[in-house]
Amino acid sequence: MQKSVALKSGTKVHLLSNSFPLQFNSQLFRYRVILEPEIDNNHLSLFYKVLSTVKDKLNENFKPYCPMNFVLYSPVLLDTEELVLETNYENIEYKITIRDPQFFDPSEESQANLAFIGRFMKNLLGYSGLRCVGRRYFDDKRSTEMTEFRLAVWPGYKTSLNYKKDGITMNVDLSFKIVRHQTVYDFAEEILKMTGGNFGKVKEMLNGMTVITA
C-alpha cells in the first residue's frame, strides 16, 4: 500500500479531485473469533457458513456486526471477557469463542483496516439498489436503450479507498456499462452461424466478457 508523503519544499498548487473524506461518528470494536476445530485460512467460506448458524445469538449480543477474516467488528463492547457459542454445521460440532476486543481506529493506516472499510462501504452501497459488476456500481433503472443494436448503456461509477494525510478518502469516478440484450447461448449461436461453426471464434469472442445473471 502506497503511503502519502508530505513534501517540505516546492510550489503549492490547488487541485480538485473526486475524493471525499470518510468520517466515522461512532466507536467500533474488533474481536478475535476462534473456532474449534480450527478452520484453515484457505476456507474462509466455511468460517462464514459456521457463523451463519449462530446469527441470532450474534444479533442478540453484537447487532449490528460484520465478520471478516476470523475477526468480528461491532460498535458493541461486551460486558464479559468472552462469548462462547456452540453450534453444529454439517454434522460437525463447533465451539466459537469471541474475545479480545480492540478499539478500531480507521485513521490507522493498514491493509486490514482498508479491507474492512472497503467491505463495509460495498455492503452500504448495496443498499442503494445499484447493480454491482466487478468493482463498479450501475443503475440499470436509468439505462439508455439502443434497440436497433440490442444494447443498453447503464450509468454508474467506480470507487476506491485511499489514505491521505488527513485520513481515509473515497475516490468516485463515473463509469458506464454496455449490456447486450442477448443470452450467452443466443450470442454463441449467432457467432457460429457467422463463422460456419467455428467454436474457437466463439471462445475468442466470449473471452473477457461479463455475464450478468438475474
mmCIF file of the C-alpha atoms, coordinates in Angstrom:
data_MODEL
# 
_entry.id   MODEL 
# 
loop_
_atom_site.group_PDB 
_atom_site.id 
_atom_site.type_symbol 
_atom_site.label_atom_id 
_atom_site.label_alt_id 
_atom_site.label_comp_id 
_atom_site.label_asym_id 
_atom_site.label_entity_id 
_atom_site.label_seq_id 
_atom_site.pdbx_PDB_ins_code 
_atom_site.Cartn_x 
_atom_site.Cartn_y 
_atom_site.Cartn_z 
_atom_site.occupancy 
_atom_site.B_iso_or_equiv 
_atom_site.pdbx_formal_charge 
_atom_site.auth_seq_id 
_atom_site.auth_comp_id 
_atom_site.auth_asym_id 
_atom_site.auth_atom_id 
_atom_site.pdbx_PDB_model_num 
ATOM 1   C CA . MET A 1 1   ? 0.000   0.000   0.000   1.00 0.00 ? 1   MET A CA 1 
ATOM 2   C CA . GLN A 1 2   ? 1.487   3.341   -1.066  1.00 0.00 ? 2   GLN A CA 1 
ATOM 3   C CA . LYS A 1 3   ? 1.812   5.847   1.772   1.00 0.00 ? 3   LYS A CA 1 
ATOM 4   C CA . SER A 1 4   ? 1.213   9.564   1.492   1.00 0.00 ? 4   SER A CA 1 
ATOM 5   C CA . VAL A 1 5   ? 4.355   11.678  1.554   1.00 0.00 ? 5   VAL A CA 1 
ATOM 6   C CA . ALA A 1 6   ? 4.394   15.236  2.888   1.00 0.00 ? 6   ALA A CA 1 
ATOM 7   C CA . LEU A 1 7   ? 6.743   17.451  0.846   1.00 0.00 ? 7   LEU A CA 1 
ATOM 8   C CA . LYS A 1 8   ? 8.751   20.159  2.617   1.00 0.00 ? 8   LYS A CA 1 
ATOM 9   C CA . SER A 1 9   ? 9.581   22.343  -0.368  1.00 0.00 ? 9   SER A CA 1 
ATOM 10  C CA . GLY A 1 10  ? 8.205   23.384  -3.737  1.00 0.00 ? 10  GLY A CA 1 
ATOM 11  C CA . THR A 1 11  ? 5.294   25.425  -5.056  1.00 0.00 ? 11  THR A CA 1 
ATOM 12  C CA . LYS A 1 12  ? 1.814   24.899  -3.696  1.00 0.00 ? 12  LYS A CA 1 
ATOM 13  C CA . VAL A 1 13  ? -0.811  24.100  -6.340  1.00 0.00 ? 13  VAL A CA 1 
ATOM 14  C CA . HIS A 1 14  ? -4.557  23.885  -5.668  1.00 0.00 ? 14  HIS A CA 1 
ATOM 15  C CA . LEU A 1 15  ? -6.080  20.784  -7.237  1.00 0.00 ? 15  LEU A CA 1 
ATOM 16  C CA . LEU A 1 16  ? -9.590  19.350  -7.323  1.00 0.00 ? 16  LEU A CA 1 
ATOM 17  C CA . SER A 1 17  ? -10.431 15.645  -7.250  1.00 0.00 ? 17  SER A CA 1 
ATOM 18  C CA . ASN A 1 18  ? -13.427 13.370  -6.841  1.00 0.00 ? 18  ASN A CA 1 
ATOM 19  C CA . SER A 1 19  ? -12.216 12.286  -3.399  1.00 0.00 ? 19  SER A CA 1 
ATOM 20  C CA . PHE A 1 20  ? -14.438 12.576  -0.361  1.00 0.00 ? 20  PHE A CA 1 
ATOM 21  C CA . PRO A 1 21  ? -13.302 12.179  3.263   1.00 0.00 ? 21  PRO A CA 1 
ATOM 22  C CA . LEU A 1 22  ? -14.929 9.368   5.242   1.00 0.00 ? 22  LEU A CA 1 
ATOM 23  C CA . GLN A 1 23  ? -15.921 10.168  8.800   1.00 0.00 ? 23  GLN A CA 1 
ATOM 24  C CA . PHE A 1 24  ? -16.902 7.652   11.480  1.00 0.00 ? 24  PHE A CA 1 
ATOM 25  C CA . ASN A 1 25  ? -19.144 9.128   14.136  1.00 0.00 ? 25  ASN A CA 1 
ATOM 26  C CA . SER A 1 26  ? -19.339 6.114   16.444  1.00 0.00 ? 26  SER A CA 1 
ATOM 27  C CA . GLN A 1 27  ? -16.774 3.835   18.055  1.00 0.00 ? 27  GLN A CA 1 
ATOM 28  C CA . LEU A 1 28  ? -16.126 0.380   16.681  1.00 0.00 ? 28  LEU A CA 1 
ATOM 29  C CA . PHE A 1 29  ? -14.517 -2.688  18.232  1.00 0.00 ? 29  PHE A CA 1 
ATOM 30  C CA . ARG A 1 30  ? -12.645 -5.567  16.664  1.00 0.00 ? 30  ARG A CA 1 
ATOM 31  C CA . TYR A 1 31  ? -12.944 -9.048  18.218  1.00 0.00 ? 31  TYR A CA 1 
ATOM 32  C CA . ARG A 1 32  ? -10.951 -12.216 17.620  1.00 0.00 ? 32  ARG A CA 1 
ATOM 33  C CA . VAL A 1 33  ? -13.074 -15.185 16.542  1.00 0.00 ? 33  VAL A CA 1 
ATOM 34  C CA . ILE A 1 34  ? -11.611 -18.571 17.493  1.00 0.00 ? 34  ILE A CA 1 
ATOM 35  C CA . LEU A 1 35  ? -13.171 -21.770 16.153  1.00 0.00 ? 35  LEU A CA 1 
ATOM 36  C CA . GLU A 1 36  ? -12.643 -25.283 17.470  1.00 0.00 ? 36  GLU A CA 1 
ATOM 37  C CA . PRO A 1 37  ? -11.961 -27.366 15.456  1.00 0.00 ? 37  PRO A CA 1 
ATOM 38  C CA . GLU A 1 38  ? -9.834  -24.814 13.665  1.00 0.00 ? 38  GLU A CA 1 
ATOM 39  C CA . ILE A 1 39  ? -10.702 -23.724 10.141  1.00 0.00 ? 39  ILE A CA 1 
ATOM 40  C CA . ASP A 1 40  ? -7.859  -23.148 7.688   1.00 0.00 ? 40  ASP A CA 1 
ATOM 41  C CA . ASN A 1 41  ? -7.320  -19.638 6.280   1.00 0.00 ? 41  ASN A CA 1 
ATOM 42  C CA . ASN A 1 42  ? -7.945  -21.025 2.809   1.00 0.00 ? 42  ASN A CA 1 
ATOM 43  C CA . HIS A 1 43  ? -11.518 -21.983 3.765   1.00 0.00 ? 43  HIS A CA 1 
ATOM 44  C CA . LEU A 1 44  ? -12.991 -18.628 4.750   1.00 0.00 ? 44  LEU A CA 1 
ATOM 45  C CA . SER A 1 45  ? -16.317 -19.537 3.155   1.00 0.00 ? 45  SER A CA 1 
ATOM 46  C CA . LEU A 1 46  ? -16.684 -22.297 5.763   1.00 0.00 ? 46  LEU A CA 1 
ATOM 47  C CA . PHE A 1 47  ? -15.988 -19.750 8.508   1.00 0.00 ? 47  PHE A CA 1 
ATOM 48  C CA . TYR A 1 48  ? -18.891 -17.585 7.321   1.00 0.00 ? 48  TYR A CA 1 
ATOM 49  C CA . LYS A 1 49  ? -21.208 -20.584 6.994   1.00 0.00 ? 49  LYS A CA 1 
ATOM 50  C CA . VAL A 1 50  ? -20.469 -21.716 10.545  1.00 0.00 ? 50  VAL A CA 1 
ATOM 51  C CA . LEU A 1 51  ? -21.080 -18.193 11.878  1.00 0.00 ? 51  LEU A CA 1 
ATOM 52  C CA . SER A 1 52  ? -24.380 -18.008 9.998   1.00 0.00 ? 52  SER A CA 1 
ATOM 53  C CA . THR A 1 53  ? -25.724 -20.854 12.149  1.00 0.00 ? 53  THR A CA 1 
ATOM 54  C CA . VAL A 1 54  ? -25.480 -18.642 15.260  1.00 0.00 ? 54  VAL A CA 1 
ATOM 55  C CA . LYS A 1 55  ? -26.539 -15.343 13.693  1.00 0.00 ? 55  LYS A CA 1 
ATOM 56  C CA . ASP A 1 56  ? -29.468 -14.998 16.119  1.00 0.00 ? 56  ASP A CA 1 
ATOM 57  C CA . LYS A 1 57  ? -27.090 -15.174 19.098  1.00 0.00 ? 57  LYS A CA 1 
ATOM 58  C CA . LEU A 1 58  ? -24.690 -12.776 17.406  1.00 0.00 ? 58  LEU A CA 1 
ATOM 59  C CA . ASN A 1 59  ? -27.540 -10.325 16.798  1.00 0.00 ? 59  ASN A CA 1 
ATOM 60  C CA . GLU A 1 60  ? -28.514 -10.546 20.474  1.00 0.00 ? 60  GLU A CA 1 
ATOM 61  C CA . ASN A 1 61  ? -25.007 -9.638  21.606  1.00 0.00 ? 61  ASN A CA 1 
ATOM 62  C CA . PHE A 1 62  ? -23.472 -7.528  18.833  1.00 0.00 ? 62  PHE A CA 1 
ATOM 63  C CA . LYS A 1 63  ? -26.149 -6.155  16.487  1.00 0.00 ? 63  LYS A CA 1 
ATOM 64  C CA . PRO A 1 64  ? -25.025 -4.729  14.184  1.00 0.00 ? 64  PRO A CA 1 
ATOM 65  C CA . TYR A 1 65  ? -21.928 -6.759  13.415  1.00 0.00 ? 65  TYR A CA 1 
ATOM 66  C CA . CYS A 1 66  ? -19.697 -7.596  10.452  1.00 0.00 ? 66  CYS A CA 1 
ATOM 67  C CA . PRO A 1 67  ? -17.468 -10.724 10.323  1.00 0.00 ? 67  PRO A CA 1 
ATOM 68  C CA . MET A 1 68  ? -14.335 -10.674 8.216   1.00 0.00 ? 68  MET A CA 1 
ATOM 69  C CA . ASN A 1 69  ? -11.275 -12.936 8.119   1.00 0.00 ? 69  ASN A CA 1 
ATOM 70  C CA . PHE A 1 70  ? -11.738 -14.521 11.583  1.00 0.00 ? 70  PHE A CA 1 
ATOM 71  C CA . VAL A 1 71  ? -12.485 -11.102 13.050  1.00 0.00 ? 71  VAL A CA 1 
ATOM 72  C CA . LEU A 1 72  ? -15.834 -9.658  14.085  1.00 0.00 ? 72  LEU A CA 1 
ATOM 73  C CA . TYR A 1 73  ? -16.483 -5.900  14.009  1.00 0.00 ? 73  TYR A CA 1 
ATOM 74  C CA . SER A 1 74  ? -19.210 -4.293  16.096  1.00 0.00 ? 74  SER A CA 1 
ATOM 75  C CA . PRO A 1 75  ? -19.973 -1.000  17.911  1.00 0.00 ? 75  PRO A CA 1 
ATOM 76  C CA . VAL A 1 76  ? -20.987 -3.082  20.944  1.00 0.00 ? 76  VAL A CA 1 
ATOM 77  C CA . LEU A 1 77  ? -18.482 -3.702  23.747  1.00 0.00 ? 77  LEU A CA 1 
ATOM 78  C CA . LEU A 1 78  ? -19.154 -6.955  25.595  1.00 0.00 ? 78  LEU A CA 1 
ATOM 79  C CA . ASP A 1 79  ? -19.564 -6.724  29.355  1.00 0.00 ? 79  ASP A CA 1 
ATOM 80  C CA . THR A 1 80  ? -17.917 -10.145 29.715  1.00 0.00 ? 80  THR A CA 1 
ATOM 81  C CA . GLU A 1 81  ? -14.374 -11.271 28.952  1.00 0.00 ? 81  GLU A CA 1 
ATOM 82  C CA . GLU A 1 82  ? -15.514 -13.552 26.142  1.00 0.00 ? 82  GLU A CA 1 
ATOM 83  C CA . LEU A 1 83  ? -18.587 -15.009 24.463  1.00 0.00 ? 83  LEU A CA 1 
ATOM 84  C CA . VAL A 1 84  ? -18.658 -18.753 23.843  1.00 0.00 ? 84  VAL A CA 1 
ATOM 85  C CA . LEU A 1 85  ? -21.177 -20.306 21.439  1.00 0.00 ? 85  LEU A CA 1 
ATOM 86  C CA . GLU A 1 86  ? -21.656 -23.899 20.349  1.00 0.00 ? 86  GLU A CA 1 
ATOM 87  C CA . THR A 1 87  ? -23.159 -24.984 17.060  1.00 0.00 ? 87  THR A CA 1 
ATOM 88  C CA . ASN A 1 88  ? -23.367 -27.812 14.560  1.00 0.00 ? 88  ASN A CA 1 
ATOM 89  C CA . TYR A 1 89  ? -22.653 -27.493 10.868  1.00 0.00 ? 89  TYR A CA 1 
ATOM 90  C CA . GLU A 1 90  ? -22.719 -30.471 8.501   1.00 0.00 ? 90  GLU A CA 1 
ATOM 91  C CA . ASN A 1 91  ? -22.606 -32.893 11.460  1.00 0.00 ? 91  ASN A CA 1 
ATOM 92  C CA . ILE A 1 92  ? -19.515 -31.277 12.958  1.00 0.00 ? 92  ILE A CA 1 
ATOM 93  C CA . GLU A 1 93  ? -19.685 -29.698 16.427  1.00 0.00 ? 93  GLU A CA 1 
ATOM 94  C CA . TYR A 1 94  ? -18.025 -26.266 16.588  1.00 0.00 ? 94  TYR A CA 1 
ATOM 95  C CA . LYS A 1 95  ? -17.090 -24.135 19.573  1.00 0.00 ? 95  LYS A CA 1 
ATOM 96  C CA . ILE A 1 96  ? -16.956 -20.409 18.751  1.00 0.00 ? 96  ILE A CA 1 
ATOM 97  C CA . THR A 1 97  ? -15.091 -18.098 21.122  1.00 0.00 ? 97  THR A CA 1 
ATOM 98  C CA . ILE A 1 98  ? -15.278 -14.327 20.607  1.00 0.00 ? 98  ILE A CA 1 
ATOM 99  C CA . ARG A 1 99  ? -12.811 -12.376 22.738  1.00 0.00 ? 99  ARG A CA 1 
ATOM 100 C CA . ASP A 1 100 ? -10.016 -9.781  22.969  1.00 0.00 ? 100 ASP A CA 1 
ATOM 101 C CA . PRO A 1 101 ? -11.873 -6.626  21.876  1.00 0.00 ? 101 PRO A CA 1 
ATOM 102 C CA . GLN A 1 102 ? -9.685  -3.860  20.477  1.00 0.00 ? 102 GLN A CA 1 
ATOM 103 C CA . PHE A 1 103 ? -10.730 -0.342  19.590  1.00 0.00 ? 103 PHE A CA 1 
ATOM 104 C CA . PHE A 1 104 ? -10.878 0.041   15.814  1.00 0.00 ? 104 PHE A CA 1 
ATOM 105 C CA . ASP A 1 105 ? -9.141  3.211   14.671  1.00 0.00 ? 105 ASP A CA 1 
ATOM 106 C CA . PRO A 1 106 ? -9.981  3.913   10.991  1.00 0.00 ? 106 PRO A CA 1 
ATOM 107 C CA . SER A 1 107 ? -7.206  6.516   10.827  1.00 0.00 ? 107 SER A CA 1 
ATOM 108 C CA . GLU A 1 108 ? -4.611  3.812   11.490  1.00 0.00 ? 108 GLU A CA 1 
ATOM 109 C CA . GLU A 1 109 ? -3.096  3.102   8.092   1.00 0.00 ? 109 GLU A CA 1 
ATOM 110 C CA . SER A 1 110 ? -3.120  -0.656  7.477   1.00 0.00 ? 110 SER A CA 1 
ATOM 111 C CA . GLN A 1 111 ? -4.207  -3.079  4.777   1.00 0.00 ? 111 GLN A CA 1 
ATOM 112 C CA . ALA A 1 112 ? -6.572  -4.847  7.205   1.00 0.00 ? 112 ALA A CA 1 
ATOM 113 C CA . ASN A 1 113 ? -8.351  -1.589  8.056   1.00 0.00 ? 113 ASN A CA 1 
ATOM 114 C CA . LEU A 1 114 ? -8.631  -0.657  4.394   1.00 0.00 ? 114 LEU A CA 1 
ATOM 115 C CA . ALA A 1 115 ? -10.045 -4.102  3.533   1.00 0.00 ? 115 ALA A CA 1 
ATOM 116 C CA . PHE A 1 116 ? -12.707 -3.866  6.255   1.00 0.00 ? 116 PHE A CA 1 
ATOM 117 C CA . ILE A 1 117 ? -13.758 -0.326  5.332   1.00 0.00 ? 117 ILE A CA 1 
ATOM 118 C CA . GLY A 1 118 ? -13.920 -1.395  1.681   1.00 0.00 ? 118 GLY A CA 1 
ATOM 119 C CA . ARG A 1 119 ? -16.217 -4.285  2.541   1.00 0.00 ? 119 ARG A CA 1 
ATOM 120 C CA . PHE A 1 120 ? -18.331 -2.063  4.782   1.00 0.00 ? 120 PHE A CA 1 
ATOM 121 C CA . MET A 1 121 ? -18.764 0.505   2.006   1.00 0.00 ? 121 MET A CA 1 
ATOM 122 C CA . LYS A 1 122 ? -19.589 -2.249  -0.505  1.00 0.00 ? 122 LYS A CA 1 
ATOM 123 C CA . ASN A 1 123 ? -22.377 -3.516  1.759   1.00 0.00 ? 123 ASN A CA 1 
ATOM 124 C CA . LEU A 1 124 ? -23.593 0.049   2.264   1.00 0.00 ? 124 LEU A CA 1 
ATOM 125 C CA . LEU A 1 125 ? -23.639 0.745   -1.470  1.00 0.00 ? 125 LEU A CA 1 
ATOM 126 C CA . GLY A 1 126 ? -25.541 -2.498  -1.972  1.00 0.00 ? 126 GLY A CA 1 
ATOM 127 C CA . TYR A 1 127 ? -28.499 -0.995  -0.117  1.00 0.00 ? 127 TYR A CA 1 
ATOM 128 C CA . SER A 1 128 ? -28.724 1.748   -2.745  1.00 0.00 ? 128 SER A CA 1 
ATOM 129 C CA . GLY A 1 129 ? -30.272 -0.655  -5.255  1.00 0.00 ? 129 GLY A CA 1 
ATOM 130 C CA . LEU A 1 130 ? -27.394 -0.342  -7.736  1.00 0.00 ? 130 LEU A CA 1 
ATOM 131 C CA . ARG A 1 131 ? -26.088 -3.398  -9.602  1.00 0.00 ? 131 ARG A CA 1 
ATOM 132 C CA . CYS A 1 132 ? -22.557 -4.370  -8.628  1.00 0.00 ? 132 CYS A CA 1 
ATOM 133 C CA . VAL A 1 133 ? -20.459 -5.628  -11.560 1.00 0.00 ? 133 VAL A CA 1 
ATOM 134 C CA . GLY A 1 134 ? -16.868 -6.242  -10.560 1.00 0.00 ? 134 GLY A CA 1 
ATOM 135 C CA . ARG A 1 135 ? -15.836 -3.184  -8.544  1.00 0.00 ? 135 ARG A CA 1 
ATOM 136 C CA . ARG A 1 136 ? -18.290 -0.866  -10.263 1.00 0.00 ? 136 ARG A CA 1 
ATOM 137 C CA . TYR A 1 137 ? -21.894 0.057   -9.475  1.00 0.00 ? 137 TYR A CA 1 
ATOM 138 C CA . PHE A 1 138 ? -24.532 0.701   -12.143 1.00 0.00 ? 138 PHE A CA 1 
ATOM 139 C CA . ASP A 1 139 ? -28.109 1.986   -12.201 1.00 0.00 ? 139 ASP A CA 1 
ATOM 140 C CA . ASP A 1 140 ? -29.931 -0.376  -14.555 1.00 0.00 ? 140 ASP A CA 1 
ATOM 141 C CA . LYS A 1 141 ? -33.190 1.537   -13.955 1.00 0.00 ? 141 LYS A CA 1 
ATOM 142 C CA . ARG A 1 142 ? -31.749 4.600   -15.734 1.00 0.00 ? 142 ARG A CA 1 
ATOM 143 C CA . SER A 1 143 ? -30.331 2.765   -18.727 1.00 0.00 ? 143 SER A CA 1 
ATOM 144 C CA . THR A 1 144 ? -30.219 4.239   -22.223 1.00 0.00 ? 144 THR A CA 1 
ATOM 145 C CA . GLU A 1 145 ? -31.683 1.734   -24.673 1.00 0.00 ? 145 GLU A CA 1 
ATOM 146 C CA . MET A 1 146 ? -30.156 1.226   -28.134 1.00 0.00 ? 146 MET A CA 1 
ATOM 147 C CA . THR A 1 147 ? -32.873 -1.049  -29.533 1.00 0.00 ? 147 THR A CA 1 
ATOM 148 C CA . GLU A 1 148 ? -31.525 -1.252  -33.078 1.00 0.00 ? 148 GLU A CA 1 
ATOM 149 C CA . PHE A 1 149 ? -28.279 -2.737  -31.732 1.00 0.00 ? 149 PHE A CA 1 
ATOM 150 C CA . ARG A 1 150 ? -29.900 -4.771  -28.925 1.00 0.00 ? 150 ARG A CA 1 
ATOM 151 C CA . LEU A 1 151 ? -27.736 -2.875  -26.441 1.00 0.00 ? 151 LEU A CA 1 
ATOM 152 C CA . ALA A 1 152 ? -28.258 -0.779  -23.332 1.00 0.00 ? 152 ALA A CA 1 
ATOM 153 C CA . VAL A 1 153 ? -25.909 1.643   -21.575 1.00 0.00 ? 153 VAL A CA 1 
ATOM 154 C CA . TRP A 1 154 ? -26.002 1.658   -17.775 1.00 0.00 ? 154 TRP A CA 1 
ATOM 155 C CA . PRO A 1 155 ? -24.712 4.775   -15.981 1.00 0.00 ? 155 PRO A CA 1 
ATOM 156 C CA . GLY A 1 156 ? -22.700 4.211   -12.840 1.00 0.00 ? 156 GLY A CA 1 
ATOM 157 C CA . TYR A 1 157 ? -19.431 4.791   -11.049 1.00 0.00 ? 157 TYR A CA 1 
ATOM 158 C CA . LYS A 1 158 ? -16.421 3.064   -9.581  1.00 0.00 ? 158 LYS A CA 1 
ATOM 159 C CA . THR A 1 159 ? -14.929 3.706   -6.166  1.00 0.00 ? 159 THR A CA 1 
ATOM 160 C CA . SER A 1 160 ? -11.565 3.296   -4.491  1.00 0.00 ? 160 SER A CA 1 
ATOM 161 C CA . LEU A 1 161 ? -10.291 3.983   -0.969  1.00 0.00 ? 161 LEU A CA 1 
ATOM 162 C CA . ASN A 1 162 ? -7.012  5.681   -0.131  1.00 0.00 ? 162 ASN A CA 1 
ATOM 163 C CA . TYR A 1 163 ? -5.234  7.016   2.911   1.00 0.00 ? 163 TYR A CA 1 
ATOM 164 C CA . LYS A 1 164 ? -4.335  10.676  2.730   1.00 0.00 ? 164 LYS A CA 1 
ATOM 165 C CA . LYS A 1 165 ? -2.628  12.997  5.189   1.00 0.00 ? 165 LYS A CA 1 
ATOM 166 C CA . ASP A 1 166 ? -5.954  13.973  6.764   1.00 0.00 ? 166 ASP A CA 1 
ATOM 167 C CA . GLY A 1 167 ? -7.429  10.440  6.881   1.00 0.00 ? 167 GLY A CA 1 
ATOM 168 C CA . ILE A 1 168 ? -9.145  7.963   4.600   1.00 0.00 ? 168 ILE A CA 1 
ATOM 169 C CA . THR A 1 169 ? -10.930 9.152   1.454   1.00 0.00 ? 169 THR A CA 1 
ATOM 170 C CA . MET A 1 170 ? -13.177 7.588   -1.171  1.00 0.00 ? 170 MET A CA 1 
ATOM 171 C CA . ASN A 1 171 ? -12.491 8.378   -4.797  1.00 0.00 ? 171 ASN A CA 1 
ATOM 172 C CA . VAL A 1 172 ? -15.556 8.289   -7.066  1.00 0.00 ? 172 VAL A CA 1 
ATOM 173 C CA . ASP A 1 173 ? -15.286 8.219   -10.867 1.00 0.00 ? 173 ASP A CA 1 
ATOM 174 C CA . LEU A 1 174 ? -18.008 7.943   -13.494 1.00 0.00 ? 174 LEU A CA 1 
ATOM 175 C CA . SER A 1 175 ? -18.314 4.644   -15.320 1.00 0.00 ? 175 SER A CA 1 
ATOM 176 C CA . PHE A 1 176 ? -20.622 3.129   -17.936 1.00 0.00 ? 176 PHE A CA 1 
ATOM 177 C CA . LYS A 1 177 ? -21.551 -0.444  -18.769 1.00 0.00 ? 177 LYS A CA 1 
ATOM 178 C CA . ILE A 1 178 ? -22.643 -1.617  -22.232 1.00 0.00 ? 178 ILE A CA 1 
ATOM 179 C CA . VAL A 1 179 ? -25.070 -4.516  -21.834 1.00 0.00 ? 179 VAL A CA 1 
ATOM 180 C CA . ARG A 1 180 ? -26.287 -6.861  -24.563 1.00 0.00 ? 180 ARG A CA 1 
ATOM 181 C CA . HIS A 1 181 ? -29.965 -7.837  -24.635 1.00 0.00 ? 181 HIS A CA 1 
ATOM 182 C CA . GLN A 1 182 ? -28.879 -11.328 -25.516 1.00 0.00 ? 182 GLN A CA 1 
ATOM 183 C CA . THR A 1 183 ? -28.202 -14.601 -23.712 1.00 0.00 ? 183 THR A CA 1 
ATOM 184 C CA . VAL A 1 184 ? -24.807 -16.283 -23.936 1.00 0.00 ? 184 VAL A CA 1 
ATOM 185 C CA . TYR A 1 185 ? -26.460 -19.157 -25.809 1.00 0.00 ? 185 TYR A CA 1 
ATOM 186 C CA . ASP A 1 186 ? -28.014 -16.846 -28.421 1.00 0.00 ? 186 ASP A CA 1 
ATOM 187 C CA . PHE A 1 187 ? -24.744 -14.925 -28.792 1.00 0.00 ? 187 PHE A CA 1 
ATOM 188 C CA . ALA A 1 188 ? -22.791 -18.165 -29.321 1.00 0.00 ? 188 ALA A CA 1 
ATOM 189 C CA . GLU A 1 189 ? -25.319 -19.405 -31.878 1.00 0.00 ? 189 GLU A CA 1 
ATOM 190 C CA . GLU A 1 190 ? -25.056 -16.131 -33.782 1.00 0.00 ? 190 GLU A CA 1 
ATOM 191 C CA . ILE A 1 191 ? -21.245 -16.368 -33.944 1.00 0.00 ? 191 ILE A CA 1 
ATOM 192 C CA . LEU A 1 192 ? -21.423 -19.999 -35.044 1.00 0.00 ? 192 LEU A CA 1 
ATOM 193 C CA . LYS A 1 193 ? -23.731 -19.085 -37.932 1.00 0.00 ? 193 LYS A CA 1 
ATOM 194 C CA . MET A 1 194 ? -21.471 -16.211 -38.999 1.00 0.00 ? 194 MET A CA 1 
ATOM 195 C CA . THR A 1 195 ? -18.288 -18.316 -38.873 1.00 0.00 ? 195 THR A CA 1 
ATOM 196 C CA . GLY A 1 196 ? -19.582 -21.617 -40.201 1.00 0.00 ? 196 GLY A CA 1 
ATOM 197 C CA . GLY A 1 197 ? -19.468 -23.457 -36.882 1.00 0.00 ? 197 GLY A CA 1 
ATOM 198 C CA . ASN A 1 198 ? -16.134 -22.118 -35.637 1.00 0.00 ? 198 ASN A CA 1 
ATOM 199 C CA . PHE A 1 199 ? -16.208 -22.878 -31.871 1.00 0.00 ? 199 PHE A CA 1 
ATOM 200 C CA . GLY A 1 200 ? -12.766 -21.326 -31.467 1.00 0.00 ? 200 GLY A CA 1 
ATOM 201 C CA . LYS A 1 201 ? -14.184 -17.988 -32.603 1.00 0.00 ? 201 LYS A CA 1 
ATOM 202 C CA . VAL A 1 202 ? -16.996 -18.285 -30.029 1.00 0.00 ? 202 VAL A CA 1 
ATOM 203 C CA . LYS A 1 203 ? -14.430 -18.861 -27.289 1.00 0.00 ? 203 LYS A CA 1 
ATOM 204 C CA . GLU A 1 204 ? -12.390 -15.910 -28.517 1.00 0.00 ? 204 GLU A CA 1 
ATOM 205 C CA . MET A 1 205 ? -15.415 -13.583 -28.590 1.00 0.00 ? 205 MET A CA 1 
ATOM 206 C CA . LEU A 1 206 ? -16.618 -14.652 -25.124 1.00 0.00 ? 206 LEU A CA 1 
ATOM 207 C CA . ASN A 1 207 ? -13.201 -14.281 -23.529 1.00 0.00 ? 207 ASN A CA 1 
ATOM 208 C CA . GLY A 1 208 ? -13.201 -11.333 -21.110 1.00 0.00 ? 208 GLY A CA 1 
ATOM 209 C CA . MET A 1 209 ? -16.965 -10.766 -21.209 1.00 0.00 ? 209 MET A CA 1 
ATOM 210 C CA . THR A 1 210 ? -19.033 -10.408 -18.040 1.00 0.00 ? 210 THR A CA 1 
ATOM 211 C CA . VAL A 1 211 ? -22.249 -12.422 -17.785 1.00 0.00 ? 211 VAL A CA 1 
ATOM 212 C CA . ILE A 1 212 ? -24.972 -10.779 -15.700 1.00 0.00 ? 212 ILE A CA 1 
ATOM 213 C CA . THR A 1 213 ? -27.490 -13.155 -14.137 1.00 0.00 ? 213 THR A CA 1 
ATOM 214 C CA . ALA A 1 214 ? -30.972 -12.275 -12.973 1.00 0.00 ? 214 ALA A CA 1 
# 
